[in-house]
C-alpha cells in the first residue's frame, strides 16, 4: 500500500492537483532505474547532469522504456 502512495507522489510531481494521471507502477520503476543508470554513467564520465544543454534529453531518457498510455 505504501509503495502505491509513493508511486503516486512521484507521478504527481509537476502535475496540477486537478489534473488526472494514470498510475502504472512499472513506469515508476522504469523511470527510477533509468535515473540510477544515468547518474552512474554521468559519474563515471564526470558529466554534470544539471547542465541546461542536456536537460531536455535527460527527461526524454528517463521516459525510455515506459509503457505508452
Buried (B, 14 or more C-beta within 10 A) or exposed (E): EEEEEEBEEEBEEEEEEEEEEEEBEEBBBBBEEBBEEBEEEBEEEEEEEEEEEBEEEBEEBBEEEBEEE
